[in-house]
Amino acid sequence: MPNPEGISIINYTRGTTGSPKGVKVTHKNLLANCDVIDVIGVLPNRGDIYYSFLPYVHIMEELIINIVINHGVRLGIYSGNVANLHEDLEILKPSGLCAEPRVFQKIYDAINLELNKKPAIVRRVFQRALDIKIKDYNETGILKNILLDKLIFKKVRGKFEGRLSFMFESNLLNFLK
């Protein structure tokens, strides 16, 4: 059994605020981070599929991979080509992912590209439905709207087979749920 105070990894920062630094992360730190997910209520379940996009050396990705493994979640790994991100997501149909805002922006842009090909009335109906879902979620915490999900968001949710249930990062979360 490893010593809880022993160093598990040394994670290096990018140095955005100065020189890169090595951060010592103990076994206890990693386990505490796995436990905190239970407290904040984002609980992946056995049978979920997590899409690993960020490099493993990214501390957030390392933390989340530890969490999903701890919860018995299956792991799908990024193919390595950002241009294929949309295809990766359609093939894997993940229930969870963590990515930088640019990744969520790429998904958002792809959906909007398709939406912009539709007639103006379709775009207005979609935007109104999205506004309603966001308002309902902000007021009640309930994300599902059976009618809107079936009539309006079916195709968007279909990209993930309606499985996407946990994500980390970005305000685009509302758009993708």
C-alpha positions, 0 to 999 in steps of 0.5 A: 500500500502506498504511503498517503503522503508519498508523491504520486506524480509531479505535474508540471504547469505551463508557466503562464504566470512565470516559469513552469513549475513542478507540482508534487501531488500525493496519493492522498491528494488524488484520493481526496479529489476522487472523493470530492466528485461525490460531494459536488454531485457529478456522479459517473456510473458504471456503463458510462463512457468517458471521452478522454480528450485532454493530454493525460499530463493535464492535471484536470484530465488526470484527476477526471481519469482517476475519478472515472476509473474509480467509478468503473466508467469505460474510457475512450481515448481521443484519436489524436486529430482535432479535425476528427473530433466530431467523428470521434464523438459520434462513434464513441457516443460518450456520456462524459467528457472534459475539454478546453473551451475550444473543443466545446466551441468546435462542437457548438460551431458544427451544430450551428453550421448545420442549423444555419443551413435551415430556414429562418423559421427553424432557426428561430424555433430552435433558439426559442426552445434553447432559451426555454430549456436554459431558463427552466434549468436555471430556475429549477435545475431540471434539464429534461423537457420531454417535448422540446427534447423529442421535437427540437433537440433530438438530432443534437442529442442523437450525436451522443445517443442522448447519453451525454450526462456529465461534462467539465468546463465551458458555458456551452454546457447548456447548449449541449445538454 
